Amino acid sequence: MLIGKKVLKEKWIFSILFLIMMLFVLGIGSSIAKEDWPAKQVELINPFGAGGAADVQARKLAEIISKDLGQPLVVRNVTGAGGAIAYNEVHRAKPDGYTLIWYSGAINTLAARKQISFDYQAFEHIAGVGFETIAITVNKTAPWKDFKEFIAYIKQNPGKVTVGNSGMGSVT
């Protein structure tokens, strides 16, 4: 799966370059920012489980940004309901810049399923960190070489294909 490895490599390169750029921007912006912020710890709510890719990225970013802020940026995992619990908590939080969310496209699924009473426009996007790639993949030894062959097989063999996803309410 050469394409998958290439996409993954490009994602990591993009993420690293973007992180470097954000550190540069934050460094410049901090001299213009209000002097009294942050006066205390900033919390980054992560709607994904501990140890996953989003958690690892959020914690690394928090480690780096904490140094520039002069205050801790603490990651707290708030999981459940495909992210609805976390998004609802941040949506209800005081909009003072001390509660942030590790934002994902899952919010669109949550809004469509009415698991939250707001949509992506309820949040102010202050930085981009990476991007999500949603893919349909099969075992490397599977007989299908493209999506068209896979769909043809499904139609000819109803009930024989098993599908996995990230769970109810998630992007997948």
N, C-alpha and C positions, 0 to 999 in steps of 0.2 A: 504494500500500500504506500507507494512512493509519494503520492499526492498528499496523503494524510500526514506523513512525516514532514513534508515541505510546508504544509499549512501550519503544523504545530511549531516548526522552527521559526516561521515568519511571525507567528503570534508572539513567541517569546522575544524575538528581536524587537518587534514593535513595542511590546510591553516595557522592555528595558530602555529603549530609546525614549519612550514616552515618560517613563519614570525620571530619567535624567533631565528631560526637558521640564518636567513639573518641579523638580528640585531647583532648577535654575529660576523658573518663574516665581516659585515661592520665596526664594532668596531675595529676588528683586522686590517682590510685592510686600515682603515683611517690613521693608524700610518705609513704605508708604502707608501701611495698615495702621489702624488705631492702636495706640501703644498699650491699651489695657486689655487687649484680647490676644491670646487666651490668658485669663487670670486664674484658670483652674484646668483640671484634666478635661480633655475632649474625648467623647466616647464614639466609637465607630461600631454600629450595629451590623453584624454579618448574618443574613438570613439563611446561611448554609452551615452545615455541620463542621465541627472541629476536625482538622486534619485534611480536609479536601482542598482542591486547588484554590478556590476563592479564599479560604481561611489562610492558607500559606501566603498568598499574595497580599491579603489585607494586613497580616501581621508584619510582613517585611516592609510594606509601605509605612505602617504605623511606626515601626522602629526608626526608619529614616526620617520621617516627618517630625517625630517627637523631638529630635535634636534641633531642628530648625524652629519649632514652635517654642521651645523652652518649657514646655509642659508635656505630660504624657498624652499620647493618643492611644487609647486603650481599646482593643477589639473585644467585643462581647458577642458571642454566638447566641442568636435567638431563633431557634429552628421551629418548624412545624407549619402545617397547612400551606405548604408550597411557598413559604415566605410571608404569608398574610399576617402572621403574628408580629413579625419584625416590622413590616411596613406600617401596620396599624399603630404600633408603639411609637415609631418615629413621627408618624403623621400627627399624633396627639401630643408629642413633646413640644416644649416651649421652643419657638424658633429663634434661639439665641446663638446658634453656631456651636453649641456644645454637644449636640446629638446629631451624628451623621449616619448615613446608611450606605452599605456596600450594595449599590444599586445594580439591578439586572433586568433583563427583558422579561423576567417572570412576572413583573408587575402588570404587564399587559394581559397575560393569561388570568391573573387574579381578578383584574377589573372585569374582564369579559365573563368570568364565572360568578361575578358578584360576591367574591370573597372579601372584597374591600369596597368601600363606598366612594372611592376617589380613583383617579388615574395618574399616569406618569406626570401630568402637568401640575400635580400638587406639590412637587419637589423642585427645588432650584438646583440645577446641575452645575457644580462648581469645578469639577475636574473629571477628565476621562482617564481611565487607568488601563483599559484593554478592551477587548471585544470578545463576544461569544460566537463560537461556530457550532451550529447544530448540524449534525451529520447523521445519515443513516448508514450503518456499517454492518458487515457480515463477517463471519469467520473467513480467514484467508483461503481456506480450502473449500469454501462453498462453491457450488457449480455455476453461480451467476456472476457474470463479469460486468454487468451494468444494471441500472434500475429497471429498464424495460424488460430484461430477462427475468428479474426478480418478480415483477408484477405478473408476468405471464405465468410463472410457476404458481403464484398464489391463486390465480384464477383457476388453474387446472387442478389444484390440490387444496380445496377449502379445508380450513381447520388444522392444517399441518404446520403452519408457521407460528413460531412463538416470538413475541415482541417484548422487549424490555424498555423501560423508560425511567426517568428520575422520580416519578411518583405523581400522584393526583395533584393537580393544580400547578405543576411545574411547567417550564417552557416546553419540555418534551412530552 
